[in-house]
Amino acid sequence: MQQVRESLDVPVRNECDILVVGAGPAGMGAAISAARCGARVTLVEYGGKLGGMWTLGLLSPFFDNRKEGLNREIREKLMERKAWGGLWNMSFDPVEMALLMNRYAMELKIDVLLYSIACEPFMENRTVRGVFVQNKSGRQLILAKIVIDCTGDGDIAARAGCPFEIGRPSDGAFQPMTMMFKLGGVRKEYSSDRLLDWYKLMEQRVKDKKQFVEDVPFTNPALIKLPREEEALVQWTHIRKLSGCSGDELSRAAQEGFRQIEHAMRYFDLIRDFLGDVYLAELPAVIGVRETRRITGEYHISDDDLKEGRSQPDNICTVYFGVDIHEPSAEHQTGLPNPGFDIPFRSLVPLNAENLLTAGRCISGSYLAHAAYRVTGDCLQMGEAAGTKACEAINRGISVRTLATGSLPAKTNQ
């Protein structure tokens, strides 16, 4: 690739206490908790609304949400709006979720910057002092005492020089992406608790079974009823071997996702007598990326931590969701039990960079552990803890690394 040197005078947009990059479940948790602690918070989001995969990606159910704090609070607020229920009584209306996230930001006076890409960190030696962003105003710099990377992909941490892993240890293969989509017209009487009834009937009626799987290559899909009658989300499309860290590959993945949705809608014609006169009601603004970078931190959550259900002295979130692996090179899904394991705060503190935290699926952990903690209830609680801990570090005048490791024994799991 041809290289061109760029020289710009970049204006400083603002200075804040805590800069949160990414307004998905982890980022909203971080921004809300930090603002409630009294911090000046700036929240940068590349989409046009807050909520990330909850809203832009049409991702539901709200897995592993039976927790206190923001998990419970958001659940109860959605119940008040009659926007909670659906599949397993843990799905939600993504429109109401987007409005709720906006109300949080406005009521807490969080400085929100939408339609903005966080390009790279502003560094002094190994210390992150802020982040360069790009939007309709051009390139700007936001300065912060602490940056929390909630991009899901660990973009800021990786560009700050933090080490990371991608994929399973044996071959580096990673889980596929999924483009969710929403159906309208689903029969009121249809229950999605038996997730595969519709798919099994569809399989029986398809004439060309091989073409069926080639068109939409996943054999364990889900139709997820939403709180509003006759609406459901569908998790069926699968896009493999394309990276969510590459702009080119992410674009190709989105196009492939839309292609698969078109095929899927044709197959729904085969079961209208069973499911109802369904129609495509909404497409997501972003594709669902399950797995990219796992930023190596002061503690690496291991396979044994998961399998043995280990407790941690600096626990910020206990994960109960089972290991859920959408296989990188096959059409099926693998599930493994999880006795419940702790996420230590140290796993949110990246190596090789100061004034930086991660929260969400990009924290430090193994391929297996990640396949359990990547769900949104856990990401929300990680973000909530990251925001609170960042405020504590600022108030005490110490680094987040010192806060994480200062009162604990030496690292035991590197």
Secondary structure as UniProt FT lines:
FT   STRAND          12..21
FT   HELIX           25..36
FT   TURN            37..38
FT   STRAND          41..44
FT   HELIX           52..54
FT   TURN            55..56
FT   TURN            63..64
FT   HELIX           70..80
FT   TURN            81..82
FT   STRAND          84..85
FT   HELIX           87..89
FT   STRAND          91..92
FT   HELIX           94..107
FT   TURN            108..109
FT   STRAND          111..113
FT   STRAND          117..124
FT   TURN            125..126
FT   STRAND          127..135
FT   TURN            136..137
FT   STRAND          138..149
FT   HELIX           155..159
FT   TURN            160..161
FT   STRAND          164..166
FT   TURN            169..171
FT   STRAND          177..178
FT   STRAND          181..184
FT   TURN            188..189
FT   TURN            192..193
FT   TURN            195..196
FT   HELIX           197..205
FT   HELIX           209..215
FT   STRAND          222..225
FT   TURN            229..230
FT   STRAND          232..235
FT   TURN            244..245
FT   HELIX           247..268
FT   HELIX           269..271
FT   HELIX           272..275
FT   STRAND          279..282
FT   STRAND          293..295
FT   HELIX           303..308
FT   TURN            313..314
FT   STRAND          315..319
FT   STRAND          323..326
FT   TURN            328..329
FT   STRAND          333..336
FT   STRAND          341..344
FT   HELIX           345..348
FT   TURN            351..352
FT   STRAND          356..358
FT   TURN            361..362
FT   HELIX           367..373
FT   HELIX           376..396
FT   HELIX           400..405
FT   TURN            406..407
//
